[in-house]
Amino acid sequence: MNAWRTATTDLAHCVRFYSRLPVPALPFEHDAHAPPSFPRLLRMIPVAGLVLGLLPAAVMGLALLVDLGPWLAATLSVAAMVLTTGALHEDGLADTADSVGGTTREKRLEIMRDSRIGSFGASALFLSLALRIGALTALAMRIDGGAVLAAIFITASLSRTAGLMPLVFLPPARLDGMSQAVGQPARKTFWQAGGIAILLAVVLGAFSGLPAAGIALMLLLSGLAGLALTRFAERHLGGQTGDIAGAAQQAAEVAALIGLLTVL
């Protein structure tokens, strides 16, 4: 029972952190509004990704059911995800892209903290949204609706797990940022979270009839995207920030969807 309570509490904290969903305080929670402790919560993040995928999947399924067409269904689904997360990851992507214009590490960190969006950030946001909508549209034209919904759930889980890679493998780039406040997760715990994400992807893929090669490519490419952003952050900033984690999630989501499409 204690293990179940701990897992449920950790899941609630993850969903609150990653989304705008109204998660009520659980009867056995000590502090529902406490800042998340990533070293402890890490294993539940793949499961939290499934929760975040509920509204986008429901919107996609309903739009397809009433025959709105693949493109509009995909657009509404992506919009639902942005609303669910409060554009948390998109904000990180835009800030990371804008920082490319900085000539020094200090200037790049300053740019990432600026709430204004520049041309690099706007372009990155447009491309991310376009790629995700385009990929979901193509999926809806090639596979049945149930398989598309499974792909949304799998991508939501895998991409948020891959987005943890910079936080796990790099030190914080600044001492007063969010990534410093939430704590650095242990690598062992990250691999456990990765195992859970893989298991969820395989089970959902098998039940929905997605090809094994497609699931394998989703796993591989989402992981490579997370690794690429980790290496980028190491060279660009000498460490990681919450914005880098958001950018890694966005890159992993696009990579996973394209990976699945290549075998369909």
C-alpha positions in Angstrom: 0.0 0.0 0.0 2.8 2.4 0.8 4.5 1.7 -2.5 1.2 2.3 -4.3 0.7 5.6 -2.4 4.2 6.8 -3.2 3.8 5.9 -6.9 0.4 7.7 -7.1 1.7 10.8 -5.3 4.8 10.9 -7.6 2.5 10.6 -10.6 0.3 13.5 -9.4 3.4 15.7 -8.8 4.7 14.9 -12.3 1.4 15.7 -14.0 1.1 19.0 -12.1 4.6 20.0 -13.1 4.3 19.1 -16.8 0.7 20.3 -17.4 -2.1 22.7 -16.6 -4.4 19.8 -15.7 -6.4 20.3 -12.5 -5.0 17.5 -10.4 -6.6 17.6 -6.9 -4.7 17.0 -3.7 -4.7 13.3 -2.8 -5.9 12.4 0.7 -2.5 11.0 1.7 -0.3 13.9 0.2 1.7 16.0 2.6 2.0 19.0 0.3 0.3 18.9 -3.1 2.0 22.1 -4.1 5.6 21.3 -3.2 8.2 21.7 -5.9 8.9 18.4 -7.7 11.9 16.4 -6.7 13.1 14.8 -9.9 15.5 12.4 -8.3 12.5 10.7 -6.7 9.8 11.3 -9.3 11.8 10.2 -12.4 10.3 6.7 -12.7 6.8 8.0 -13.1 7.5 10.5 -15.9 6.9 7.9 -18.7 3.5 7.2 -17.1 2.8 10.9 -16.7 3.4 11.2 -20.4 0.5 8.8 -21.0 -1.7 11.0 -18.9 -0.7 14.1 -20.9 -1.6 12.2 -24.0 -5.2 11.6 -23.0 -6.7 14.9 -24.2 -4.8 15.1 -27.5 -5.7 11.4 -28.2 -9.3 12.0 -27.4 -9.5 15.1 -29.6 -7.8 13.3 -32.5 -10.1 10.3 -32.1 -13.2 12.4 -32.0 -12.2 14.6 -34.9 -11.5 11.5 -37.0 -14.8 10.0 -35.9 -16.8 12.9 -37.1 -14.8 13.0 -40.3 -13.1 16.4 -40.0 -10.2 15.0 -42.0 -6.7 14.0 -41.0 -5.1 17.5 -41.2 -7.7 19.2 -39.1 -7.8 16.3 -36.6 -4.0 16.5 -36.3 -4.0 20.2 -35.8 -6.6 20.0 -33.1 -4.7 17.2 -31.4 -1.5 19.2 -31.3 -3.4 22.3 -30.1 -4.8 20.1 -27.3 -1.3 19.1 -26.2 -0.1 22.7 -26.2 -3.1 23.6 -24.0 -2.5 20.6 -21.8 1.1 21.5 -21.1 0.7 25.3 -21.2 3.3 25.3 -24.0 5.9 24.3 -21.4 8.1 22.5 -23.8 7.5 24.9 -26.7 8.7 27.7 -24.5 11.9 25.8 -23.8 12.4 25.1 -27.5 12.0 28.8 -28.4 14.4 30.0 -25.7 17.0 27.4 -26.8 16.7 28.4 -30.4 17.0 32.1 -29.6 20.2 31.4 -27.6 22.0 30.4 -30.8 22.4 34.1 -31.5 24.5 34.6 -28.3 28.2 34.9 -28.8 29.2 33.9 -25.3 27.9 31.4 -22.7 26.8 34.2 -20.4 25.0 35.9 -23.3 23.2 32.7 -24.3 22.0 32.1 -20.7 20.8 35.7 -20.6 18.9 35.3 -23.9 17.3 32.1 -22.6 16.0 33.9 -19.5 14.5 36.7 -21.6 10.7 36.3 -22.0 10.7 37.9 -25.4 10.8 35.6 -28.5 13.2 36.3 -31.4 13.3 35.1 -35.0 15.2 31.9 -34.2 12.6 31.0 -31.5 9.6 31.9 -33.7 11.1 29.8 -36.5 11.7 26.8 -34.2 8.2 27.0 -32.9 6.7 27.1 -36.3 8.8 24.2 -37.6 8.0 22.1 -34.5 4.2 22.6 -34.8 4.3 22.1 -38.6 6.3 18.9 -38.3 4.1 17.4 -35.6 0.9 18.3 -37.4 2.3 17.0 -40.7 3.5 13.7 -39.1 0.1 13.1 -37.4 -1.7 13.9 -40.6 0.4 11.4 -42.5 -0.1 8.7 -39.8 -3.9 9.2 -39.9 -3.8 8.7 -43.7 -1.8 5.4 -43.4 -3.1 3.6 -40.3 -6.4 3.2 -38.5 -7.5 5.5 -35.8 -6.7 3.2 -32.9 -3.1 2.9 -34.0 -2.8 6.7 -34.4 -4.0 7.2 -30.8 -1.5 4.6 -29.6 1.2 6.6 -31.5 0.2 9.7 -29.6 0.4 8.0 -26.3 3.8 6.4 -27.1 5.3 9.6 -28.3 4.1 11.6 -25.3 5.7 9.0 -23.0 9.0 8.5 -24.9 9.6 12.2 -25.7 9.3 13.2 -22.0 11.6 10.5 -21.0 14.1 11.5 -23.6 13.7 15.1 -22.5 15.3 14.1 -19.1 18.6 13.2 -20.7 20.2 16.7 -20.4 19.1 16.9 -16.7 20.6 13.5 -16.0 23.9 13.6 -17.8 24.9 17.3 -17.4 25.3 19.6 -14.5 23.1 22.7 -14.2 24.3 25.6 -16.3 23.3 28.1 -13.7 23.0 27.9 -9.9 19.6 29.6 -9.6 17.6 28.0 -12.3 14.7 25.5 -12.3 16.9 22.6 -13.2 19.0 23.3 -10.1 16.0 23.6 -7.9 14.4 20.3 -8.9 17.6 18.3 -8.3 19.7 16.2 -10.6 18.3 12.6 -11.1 20.6 9.6 -10.7 21.5 7.8 -13.9 20.4 4.5 -12.5 16.9 5.9 -11.9 16.9 7.4 -15.4 17.6 3.9 -16.9 14.7 2.5 -14.9 12.4 5.3 -16.3 13.7 4.4 -19.8 12.8 0.8 -19.2 9.3 1.7 -18.2 9.0 3.9 -21.3 10.2 1.1 -23.5 7.7 -1.4 -21.9 4.8 1.0 -22.4 5.8 1.6 -26.0 6.0 -2.1 -26.8 2.8 -3.0 -25.1 0.8 -0.1 -26.6 2.3 -0.8 -30.0 1.6 -4.5 -29.9 -2.1 -4.0 -28.8 -2.7 -1.4 -31.5 -1.0 -3.3 -34.3 1.9 -0.9 -35.0 4.8 -2.5 -36.7 7.7 -3.7 -34.5 10.2 -1.9 -36.8 8.2 1.3 -36.3 8.3 1.0 -32.5 12.0 0.3 -32.6 12.7 3.4 -34.7 10.5 5.5 -32.3 12.6 4.3 -29.4 15.9 4.8 -31.2 15.3 8.2 -32.8 13.7 9.7 -29.7 16.7 8.6 -27.7 19.1 10.0 -30.3 17.3 13.3 -30.3 17.6 13.5 -26.5 21.3 12.7 -26.8 21.8 15.3 -29.5 20.3 18.0 -27.4 22.4 16.9 -24.5 25.6 17.2 -26.5 24.5 20.5 -27.9 23.9 21.9 -24.4 27.3 20.6 -23.2 29.0 22.5 -26.0 26.7 25.5 -26.1 26.2 26.2 -22.3 28.6 23.9 -20.5 25.5 22.4 -18.8 21.8 22.1 -18.9 18.7 24.2 -18.2 15.0 23.5 -18.1 14.7 25.1 -21.5 17.2 22.6 -22.9 15.0 19.8 -21.5 12.0 21.3 -23.2 13.8 21.5 -26.5 14.9 17.9 -26.1 11.3 16.8 -25.6 10.2 18.6 -28.7 13.0 17.2 -30.8 12.3 13.7 -29.5 8.6 13.9 -30.2 9.2 14.9 -33.8 11.9 12.2 -34.2 9.6 9.5 -32.8 6.7 10.4 -35.2 9.0 10.5 -38.2 10.6 7.2 -37.2 7.2 5.5 -37.1 6.2 7.0 -40.5 9.3 5.7 -42.3 8.2 2.1 -42.0 4.5 2.6 -42.8 
